[in-house]
Amino acid sequence: MKEILSPAEFKVVAKSQLELIKEISEKVTIIKTEADLMTEERKKANNLDNAKSKDMRIVKS
């Protein structure tokens, strides 16, 4: 589109698409950040679960 329209026309025609791309990008960034945090917290929880399992095996022995 940018190649066939003048800069002024492109700005008008593409404005909504560019705004939508920006909004989607921001939401994807938030989702990715939160997913990474959740993964790290799950790793910590898994380590705690593993430690508790080891403790229970020692107690039962």
C-alpha positions, -999 to +999 in steps of 0.1 A: +000+000+000+028+023+009+043+020-026+011+029-045-003+057-023+011+091-015+023+095+021-008+116+030-031+090+015-013+061+031-015+078+065-053+081+062-060+047+047-036+027+069-043+045+102-068+020+116-047-010+105-016+005+121-035+012+153-048-024+153-013-038+148+000-017+177-028-028+200-023-065+191+014-062+196+009-047+231-015-075+241+008-102+228+037-086+247+016-087+279+006-123+273+042-134+267+055-116+298+027-131+320+033-166+305+070-163+312+063-153+348+038-182+352+064-207+338+090-194+363+066-197+392+056-232+381+093-242+381+096-229+417+065-248+427+078-280+410+111-277+430+091-273+462+069-304+453+101-324+445+116-314+479+085-324+497+084-357+479+120-364+489+112-354+525+083-379+525+104-407+511+131-401+538+104-401+566+089-433+553+123-450+551 
